[in-house]
Amino acid sequence: MAVLIRMFEGKTSNETSDPRRGDYYLKARALGLTTLNNQNTFNQQISRKEIAIYIARLKTIILDPTLKAAGLSKIVTIS
């Protein structure tokens, strides 16, 4: 989940900041990638099916300029 959010934000993997995993969950939830029902995403391994669902949802957001702009504005306020 963190990787998908970092990709959406345009961040690279060599950043030196120490991100909190909770921030990524909140951002994923704001984007609609995950819900309150699967808030334990970071506490256990996720299945291939789950990661495929997250990727498909993110792809839908990225390909729609309106959804992408709305998503970016939602996650900017979280951190």
C-alpha positions, -999 to 999 in steps of 0.1 A, spaced: 0 0 0 28 24 9 45 18 -25 13 26 -44 7 58 -24 44 68 -29 41 62 -66 9 82 -68 25 111 -50 55 109 -73 81 101 -46 111 80 -51 122 50 -31 155 65 -19 140 92 3 155 95 37 124 104 57 110 79 81 73 77 71 47 63 94 27 35 80 -5 49 94 -2 79 71 -1 56 41 -33 38 53 -50 72 58 -40 83 23 -51 50 7 -84 54 25 -88 90 13 -82 79 -23 -107 50 -19 -81 23 -23 -89 7 10 -118 10 35 -123 11 72 -131 -27 70 -96 -36 60 -77 -12 83 -54 -40 94 -37 -40 60 -3 -32 74 -6 -57 103 -7 -88 81 4 -99 46 -20 -91 18 -29 -116 -9 -22 -112 -46 -59 -107 -52 -59 -77 -27 -29 -61 -43 -44 -66 -78 -76 -48 -65 -55 -19 -51 -36 -15 -84 -68 -16 -104 -84 11 -82 -52 32 -84 -51 28 -122 -87 41 -124 -78 71 -103 -47 79 -123 -64 77 -157 -92 100 -148 -78 136 -145 -107 147 -122 -103 117 -98 -65 122 -99 -67 159 -90 -93 152 -63 -71 124 -49 -40 146 -48 -58 173 -30 -71 149 -4 -37 133 4 -18 166 6 -35 174 39 -25 140 55 10 138 70 
